[in-house]
């Protein structure tokens, strides 16, 4: 297993751990993980080919699906409801 795939596995574990945090505390680490995913996917593609990049993209979209739903709402100027108790 290449170093980039190991880093990808660690990225998935980190994203899963961040998901356990309350929603308000997920924003900053989630943003950092989301932005770092692009570099990581490029590295995976460079070392392992497009198939593993596609697997990485699938994992990225799966883990950040709620964030992707919120982006169009923010672009429309809607205020997002972030619950206090979760």
Helices and strands as residue ranges (DSSP letters): H 3-19, H 23-48, H 50-63, H 65-75
